[in-house]
Amino acid sequence: MNEHKQCFKQNKDPFIQWLVGTLGPVILGVKPSEIMSFKMNDATTNEKIKKIEETFSICKHISYKISYYNGTSIKVLFYNVKSLEKTLKEPRNLKFLASIGYPKKFSLNFFLNHLISKINLGIIPTEIGVFLGYPLKDVIGFMGHPSLKLTKVNGWRIYGDSRISDQRYEEFLQAKKKIRDLLTINNPSTILAITS
């Protein structure tokens, strides 16, 4: 509990408030990760990155990786360590990731570094959907698998039977709403203390 209070100690900064609200599903472990983009030509980007580093550098359950994308933006991948490990270790996800060049033996750091190296090359790889917690069928459908037809767009492109995707999307929305509701009466440190 004290660890989380240290992560966000009395931080009332509007950017950090917005960030915590947006990262609600990741903070609650409902979503394994979230990627955010900050334009390099925006005068506030360096300040935002510094605030992210100061705020999250001592947190254990939420980590982040920074990537420089095409010289135009900085991408920050925030992730819930336990939730992302659980997601990536799912046998179907491991098999899929191995089929596109990830090792068969799981290593969170290697998987993350492999993903970030692609982003650094100016590629947003399709497998990022797995890291973001999207159903594997939607990731494979997005890659063009002929048996999976686009059903609708609801947070991401949904292919085939939409029920599991709709349920996952609703879980993400509910987690975000829960954190945003908590932010109306608490600061980020309190929220993280009660959600850990």
C-alpha positions in Angstrom: 0.0 0.0 0.0 2.8 2.4 0.8 4.5 1.6 -2.5 1.5 2.9 -4.4 1.3 6.0 -2.3 5.0 6.6 -3.2 4.2 6.2 -6.9 1.8 9.0 -7.0 2.5 10.9 -3.8 0.1 13.8 -3.6 0.2 14.4 -7.4 -2.5 16.8 -8.4 -0.9 17.6 -11.8 -3.7 17.7 -14.5 -1.6 15.6 -16.9 -1.0 12.9 -14.3 -4.7 13.0 -13.3 -5.6 12.5 -17.0 -3.0 9.8 -17.4 -4.2 7.8 -14.4 -7.8 8.1 -15.7 -6.8 6.9 -19.1 -4.7 4.0 -17.7 -7.6 2.8 -15.5 -8.0 -0.6 -17.2 -4.2 -1.2 -16.9 -4.0 0.0 -13.3 -6.9 -2.4 -12.4 -5.2 -5.3 -14.4 -8.2 -5.6 -16.7 -6.1 -4.6 -19.7 -2.5 -5.7 -19.9 -1.1 -2.6 -21.6 -1.9 0.7 -23.3 0.2 2.6 -25.8 0.2 6.4 -25.9 1.7 8.7 -28.4 3.2 12.2 -27.8 4.3 14.4 -30.8 7.9 15.3 -30.8 7.2 18.8 -32.2 4.9 19.5 -29.2 6.6 21.8 -26.8 5.0 20.0 -23.8 6.2 16.5 -24.8 9.5 16.5 -23.0 7.8 17.8 -19.9 5.2 15.0 -20.1 7.8 12.3 -20.6 9.7 13.7 -17.5 6.5 13.5 -15.5 5.9 10.0 -16.6 9.4 9.0 -15.6 9.1 10.7 -12.2 5.7 9.2 -11.5 6.2 5.7 -12.7 9.9 5.0 -12.0 9.2 3.6 -8.5 6.0 1.8 -9.3 6.2 -2.0 -9.4 2.9 -3.1 -10.8 2.8 -0.5 -13.6 5.8 -0.3 -15.8 6.5 1.4 -19.1 8.8 1.4 -22.2 9.6 4.4 -24.3 10.0 4.2 -28.1 11.0 6.9 -30.6 8.7 6.4 -33.6 9.8 7.6 -37.0 11.3 10.8 -35.6 7.7 12.2 -35.3 6.5 10.9 -32.0 7.4 9.2 -28.7 5.3 6.1 -28.0 5.0 5.0 -24.4 3.8 1.5 -23.7 2.4 1.3 -20.2 1.9 -2.2 -18.9 0.6 -4.1 -15.8 3.3 -6.7 -15.3 1.1 -9.4 -13.9 -1.7 -8.9 -16.4 0.7 -8.7 -19.4 2.6 -11.9 -18.3 -0.7 -13.7 -17.9 -2.0 -12.6 -21.3 1.2 -13.4 -23.2 1.6 -16.8 -21.5 -1.8 -17.9 -22.7 -0.9 -21.0 -24.9 -2.8 -19.6 -28.0 -1.0 -16.2 -27.7 2.4 -17.9 -27.2 1.9 -20.1 -30.2 0.8 -17.2 -32.3 3.7 -15.0 -31.2 6.2 -17.8 -31.8 4.8 -18.1 -35.4 5.8 -14.5 -36.1 9.3 -14.6 -34.7 9.0 -14.4 -30.9 10.8 -17.2 -29.0 8.8 -20.2 -27.9 10.1 -19.8 -24.3 8.4 -16.9 -22.6 10.4 -13.9 -21.3 8.5 -10.7 -20.7 11.5 -8.5 -21.2 12.5 -10.1 -24.4 8.9 -10.0 -25.8 8.6 -6.3 -24.8 12.1 -5.4 -26.2 11.2 -7.3 -29.5 8.0 -5.3 -29.8 9.7 -2.0 -29.0 12.5 -2.6 -31.5 9.8 -2.9 -34.2 8.2 0.3 -33.1 11.6 2.0 -33.1 11.9 1.0 -36.7 8.7 2.9 -37.5 6.4 -0.1 -37.5 3.4 -0.6 -35.3 3.3 -4.4 -35.5 -0.1 -6.1 -35.7 0.7 -8.3 -32.8 0.6 -5.3 -30.5 -3.1 -6.2 -30.3 -2.2 -9.2 -28.2 -0.1 -7.0 -25.8 -3.1 -4.6 -25.6 -5.4 -7.4 -24.5 -7.5 -7.7 -27.7 -8.8 -11.2 -28.5 -6.4 -13.2 -30.7 -9.1 -13.7 -33.3 -9.3 -9.9 -33.8 -5.5 -9.7 -34.2 -5.4 -12.5 -36.7 -8.5 -11.1 -38.5 -6.7 -7.7 -38.8 -3.7 -9.5 -40.3 -6.1 -10.6 -43.1 -7.0 -14.2 -42.2 -9.6 -15.2 -44.9 -12.0 -17.0 -42.5 -12.4 -13.9 -40.2 -14.5 -11.1 -41.7 -14.7 -7.6 -40.2 -17.8 -7.5 -38.1 -17.6 -4.0 -36.6 -15.3 -1.4 -35.1 -15.8 -0.9 -31.3 -12.5 0.3 -29.8 -10.6 -1.8 -32.3 -11.5 -3.8 -35.4 -13.6 -6.8 -34.4 -13.6 -9.9 -36.6 -15.9 -12.9 -36.6 -18.2 -13.5 -33.6 -18.2 -10.2 -31.7 -19.4 -11.5 -28.3 -16.0 -12.0 -26.6 -14.7 -8.7 -28.1 -17.7 -6.8 -26.9 -17.3 -8.3 -23.4 -13.6 -7.3 -23.4 -14.4 -3.8 -24.6 -17.0 -3.4 -21.9 -14.6 -4.6 -19.2 -12.1 -1.9 -20.4 -14.8 0.8 -20.3 -16.0 -0.2 -16.9 -12.4 -0.1 -15.5 -11.8 3.3 -17.0 -15.1 4.6 -15.6 -14.3 3.2 -12.1 -10.9 4.9 -12.0 -12.3 8.2 -13.4 -15.1 8.1 -10.8 -12.5 7.6 -8.1 -10.5 10.5 -9.4 -13.4 12.8 -8.7 -13.0 12.3 -5.0 -9.4 11.0 -4.6 -5.9 11.7 -5.8 -3.9 9.2 -7.8 -2.0 7.9 -4.8 -5.2 7.0 -2.9 -6.6 5.3 -6.0 -3.6 3.1 -6.5 -3.6 2.3 -2.8 -7.2 1.0 -2.9 -6.8 -0.8 -6.2 -3.7 -2.7 -5.5 
